[in-house]
Amino acid sequence: MKKITILMSVVIAMGMTSCGGEDICSCTKAMGEMGEKMLAEDADQKAIEEEYKDQMDACKELGESMVEGLEGEELEAKQKEMAEEAEACE
């Protein structure tokens, strides 16, 4: 159950962020890899989180900067645009 909760958090975060120094597709790919590793039997969640920490931090930072100052409908539209771009990467 804990793995599923973490995976869902990662997926939700991905829908709202992009990666610094990379693009949304790179970030989407990393999120998918991280999710697969988390769901594997005997997965070491701490080690996986540490492995992807820098990339996740970069995703969060750029994602926040992309929506900085946006509110209401503008924020929702930007989040939807980013999520659609991430979906197109698959």
NORLIN-V693044 format. One record per backbone hydrogen bond with DSSP energy under -0.5 kcal/mol. CO is the residue of the C=O (numbers start at 1). NH is the residue of the N-H. If there is no record, write none. Layout:
# NORLIN-V693044
CO	NH
CO	NH
This chain:
# NORLIN-V693044
1	5
2	6
3	7
4	8
5	9
6	10
7	11
8	12
9	13
10	14
11	15
12	16
13	16
13	17
14	17
18	63
19	22
23	27
24	28
25	29
26	30
27	31
28	32
29	33
30	34
31	35
32	36
33	37
34	38
35	39
36	40
37	40
40	43
43	45
44	48
45	49
46	50
47	51
48	52
49	53
50	53
52	56
53	57
54	58
55	59
56	60
57	61
58	62
59	18
59	63
60	64
61	65
62	66
63	67
64	68
67	70
71	74
71	75
72	76
73	77
74	78
75	79
76	80
77	81
78	82
79	83
80	84
81	85
82	86
83	87
84	88
85	89
86	89
87	90
